[in-house]
Amino acid sequence: SARSLGRPELIDAIVNLCTSSGVSPSTLIFELTETAAMDEPVAALTLLTRLRVHGFMLSLDDFGTGYSSMLQLVRLPFSELKIDRSFVASAATSQESRAVIRCITDLGHSLGMKTTAEGVEDSATHAYLQEIGCDLAQGYLFSRPLTPMLLASWMDNYLGRLSSS
């Protein structure tokens, strides 16, 4: 939540949780929406820099739908750009959406960031994302949101499919 930007003790609590549970910070990605990052740039810079120093990954969510400037994008220490679902949902039918997705992917890569497409619901869109080098995809094509119990079952099935292929 953007409200977390004003809570510097949050980082210490997260680091302590990672240490006590044996989770590497580099395996966690924190998302901040473009609008929240730009509304509180000083607080965002402080919090995000501290998270990156501890090794956490940072994702700029909903990129392309807010009002950020390229200057703000390079000032904040993000490691990932998330391509908003509004572009991804129409990728199969819109040349313009495909162009925006490609540009955001290329921009992210040129800045040393990974790119993730949100809202992937069909294999044609997923194939296009793979073709242009988008790093990650998330959406209903892979799974709907899951409770912890259903997630464990989904992971068992997924890992079972991987080991049998």
Salt bridges, closest charged atoms under 4 A:
GLU9 OE2 - ARG7 NE 3.23
ASP12 OD1 - ARG50 NH2 3.17
GLU31 OE2 - LYS82 NZ 2.62
GLU118 OE2 - LYS82 NZ 3.44
ASP135 OD2 - HIS109 NE2 2.79
